[in-house]
Amino acid sequence: MGQTAVSQAEQVGAVTAPPAVGSKKVQHAPRTDGVPPQQSSMLGDIVSVVVGRKLEDIVELKKGKPLGHGAFGTVWKGKFLEGGKAVAVKTLDKQKMKQLKVPDSLVMSEVEFMGDCKGQQWFVQLYDFLDTSSSFHLVLEYCDGGNLEDAARALEGGFSELRASDLMKQLLSGISFLHSKQICHRDIKPQNAMLLGHVQKPHARLRLGDFGIAVRFQPGKLLTEKLGTPAFMAPEMHMLPRSAGYDSKVDLWAAGTFMVFLLALEYPFVDNKGCLLKNDLLRGDLPIWEGNAFQSLFRNVQEATGLCRKRPSPVARDLVRRLLTPKRQVRCNAKEALQHRWITSPPSETRADEAQAQDAPLLQWSDFEEGLTGIQREFQRAAEEVVQAVENIQIGSDLEQQILLDPKDDRLKNCVVCFQESGHFGFFCKQCYHSVCIQCLVKLPKPECPHCRKPASDVAAAQHLAKIAEAFDAQAALQAGSVAWKAALEVGSNVAENLGKVGADAVVDIDLGHIRPVTEEQRKRSSACCVCDTPAGATNHVCPECFASVCFPCAKKLKERQCPSCGDVDHNAEPLKHYLAAAEAWDAAMGLATRAGEGVMSALSTGAEALTTRGAIATSFDTTPTDGADGGALTSEYDQALRRAISVQAQLRVSHACELCSAPSSAFDLACGKCAVSLCSSCVRTRLGPDPCCPGCGDREVFNVKAVQFQRNASQISSSASQLWDGLLYFGQGLFNIESTGTEQVPAAPLLVPGPRHQPHSKDQNLPRLVIDDGEVTTEVSL
Ligand SMILES: Nc1ncnc2c1ncn2[C@@H]1O[C@H](COP(=O)(O)OP(=O)(O)OP(=O)(O)O)[C@@H](O)[C@H]1O
């Protein structure tokens, strides 16, 4: 790897994404002068891998010090046995790749992209590719100037603008070519720019390499995988999954960072110790668009990098500004950048305009202000949309990330902490795709992925729910689940039917149905809680033996899981267990939603009124319209029915991934009780026709119209809550108690302060506190 190496975890995160392009044939790079003739059979446009070839039959490697090391292997200098042309051989260790869970297909796609760039002067050329039992070998054009970062740092005094402009022109030409082929490189940085010739010589050629995370894109369609090297990532990439996505303009942002490096030999978002200014840049995963943070970031950067002293020309500043435009729609594209005056008529070596640039730092806050305000506005709009959506309980349908991973992928199957089976109800990191089982999840010291250390608000949320889930045995729940499941479905379908009417003052009418009192005596017994005598809600627990009813508050106080009236344990223990779990899960979900809603409400200055009236999902339930007569009871019935239904569903042990799209399973998947196939909410919405049945066994017990309807609503509710939670993170600045220590923002007591209306549940005391951590995730950058 090059010098500016992100932490191993981050690297792995960056390169372990699923290949963007599927199973295309492997294309090989062009044939160039000096390549031995017998290799020609392997250098066609599309070739099949020739089995049995050995590297030593083709290339003689130079012993001694390798040219460099990458994450999975080593780069050696060598020469073709025939023709003697110098080559660089990048050998990737299959064992190491396996350990780091990097699929072979990633190498294949890298080879394919290099094939697309054959004969193009802007790219490192691939001469040959060998796939042996232990390694992949990429026989590459040897770039005698090494990588640009190393070469630049070895220079005294850096580059003149003329030189920097020439190098940028070459880079931008390469990017322009890639984009014309609909390839987004996603890892543009000086380490991946190789040099032919000494960097200071005018004839030195820049060759872009390392297509490890390149992707083919469709114009107009946004990408949503968060990949790359953090210091070079564009805002819209950092913002994921909250941004709509990104396009090939991310390469232009990276080019802007690249240009700053050429002019100042520093990266704009890396401090003088080589650390990514994560607390500024990535605070809450969403850094830049917050005015103060960005302003101070620029001040720090300028101090750290001495940019003020560099005095770049105004025209250079102008191009940097156009490349580092936060709003991707406004950011210039590669062709436009190539037309920029700094590229077409670069300042002369004498820097005639130096004087003119006095006191003009390369990066100025005012340059960014407008773009950032735009982004802020976008967020504002998004937040308002969330609120609207919550009101209609219609949110979430398009917000789920589709992560296409093999369901058998170890990262999904096994907990990254204890290596045991992850189970269904754990945490799944969207950055590195590792999972954490419940047991380990609750023990995590920080709300961040234990593998790639990506801070994630949903770790905190997941921990909370995991604590509840931990309290009961999922396997036992599954076994005993069919009765409960049927009941839940019935409740769910009733709820679903009524959910749509809630906004229109409809009465929520829930009939549990599974235990029906038949005689007058039974009806009487079940009509009120046998402990407190409160009139029974529809979701009171009813003893199957004596039909005595018990409400949730009283059930919670029971010392043993038995009917408080007849003392029966056999028929009550299991249903009571589910009943209590359901209620707790509901409380937890509501607690989270309430907090999130209050976060949004307290923090958003504009739209506050709308938020106050609509508020969190919890609030919307609190204010569920009733028919006046038995309003309170109906609201409580409604709550309790949902509690029960959601909890039962959350306990189901489903397969690890959606049967149809392989997205990792979530608690809101529909799972078939017979064949254990599960469908994610997105596929339930879009792929089950009007007559749904299980895609695995065709059964209709779970997959039926009512269940699908319920599932939709449930997942929408869940999404709403999580959206609001996210809203809290981004807009609830005032809720974070953050102490400033120089460039480091360390949260002293990083907790969410409950709003005035929030009555914390007793369990809230044990909630993991939300830590906006300085996150070594991406900070271990050694220069
Ligand atoms: N074609 C080449 N000619 C000369 N040196 C090279 C060539 N390719 C790579 N190197 C040297 O080897 C180092 C490692 O290259 P490699 O592409 O494996 O690294 P990386 O990009 O840091 O790692 P990774 O591919 O794992 O992200 C480079 O930084 C460079 O110095």
The ligand as a Tripos MOL2 file, in Angstrom:
@<TRIPOS>MOLECULE
LIG
   31    33     1     0     0
SMALL
NO_CHARGES

@<TRIPOS>ATOM
      1 N1          3.1090   -0.9600  -12.2550 N.pl3     1 LIG1
      2 C1          3.9030   -0.6250  -11.2590 C.ar      1 LIG1
      3 N2          5.1370   -0.1850  -11.4740 N.ar      1 LIG1
      4 C2          5.9430    0.1630  -10.4470 C.ar      1 LIG1
      5 N3          5.5910    0.0860   -9.1530 N.ar      1 LIG1
      6 C3          4.3640   -0.3460   -8.8750 C.ar      1 LIG1
      7 C4          3.4620   -0.7330   -9.9020 C.ar      1 LIG1
      8 N4          2.3050   -1.1150   -9.3290 N.ar      1 LIG1
      9 C5          2.4830   -0.9700   -8.0180 C.ar      1 LIG1
     10 N5          3.7120   -0.5200   -7.7240 N.ar      1 LIG1
     11 C6          4.2350   -0.2140   -6.4080 C.3       1 LIG1
     12 O1          3.7180   -1.1380   -5.4750 O.3       1 LIG1
     13 C7          2.9790   -0.4570   -4.4580 C.3       1 LIG1
     14 C8          1.8100   -1.3100   -4.0490 C.3       1 LIG1
     15 O2          0.9340   -1.4510   -5.1520 O.3       1 LIG1
     16 P1         -0.5190   -1.9840   -4.9920 P.3       1 LIG1
     17 O3         -1.2930   -1.6340   -6.2050 O.co2     1 LIG1
     18 O4         -0.5160   -3.4000   -4.5810 O.co2     1 LIG1
     19 O5         -0.8190   -1.1400   -3.7350 O.3       1 LIG1
     20 P2         -2.0410   -0.4680   -3.0990 P.3       1 LIG1
     21 O6         -2.8140    0.2420   -4.1430 O.co2     1 LIG1
     22 O7         -1.5340    0.3260   -1.9680 O.co2     1 LIG1
     23 O8         -2.7770   -1.7030   -2.5220 O.3       1 LIG1
     24 P3         -4.1620   -2.2860   -2.8290 P.3       1 LIG1
     25 O9         -4.1980   -2.6750   -4.2840 O.co2     1 LIG1
     26 O10        -4.1910   -3.4400   -1.9330 O.co2     1 LIG1
     27 O11        -5.1060   -1.1890   -2.4950 O.co2     1 LIG1
     28 C9          2.5920    0.8670   -5.1020 C.3       1 LIG1
     29 O12         2.3980    1.8520   -4.1280 O.3       1 LIG1
     30 C10         3.7740    1.1650   -5.9770 C.3       1 LIG1
     31 O13         4.7890    1.8090   -5.2640 O.3       1 LIG1
@<TRIPOS>BOND
     1     1     2 1
     2     2     3 ar
     3     2     7 ar
     4     3     4 ar
     5     4     5 ar
     6     5     6 ar
     7     6     7 ar
     8     6    10 ar
     9     7     8 ar
    10     8     9 ar
    11     9    10 ar
    12    10    11 1
    13    11    12 1
    14    11    30 1
    15    12    13 1
    16    13    14 1
    17    13    28 1
    18    14    15 1
    19    15    16 1
    20    16    17 2
    21    16    18 1
    22    16    19 1
    23    19    20 1
    24    20    21 2
    25    20    22 1
    26    20    23 1
    27    23    24 1
    28    24    25 2
    29    24    26 1
    30    24    27 1
    31    28    29 1
    32    28    30 1
    33    30    31 1
@<TRIPOS>SUBSTRUCTURE
     1 LIG1         1 GROUP 0 **** ****
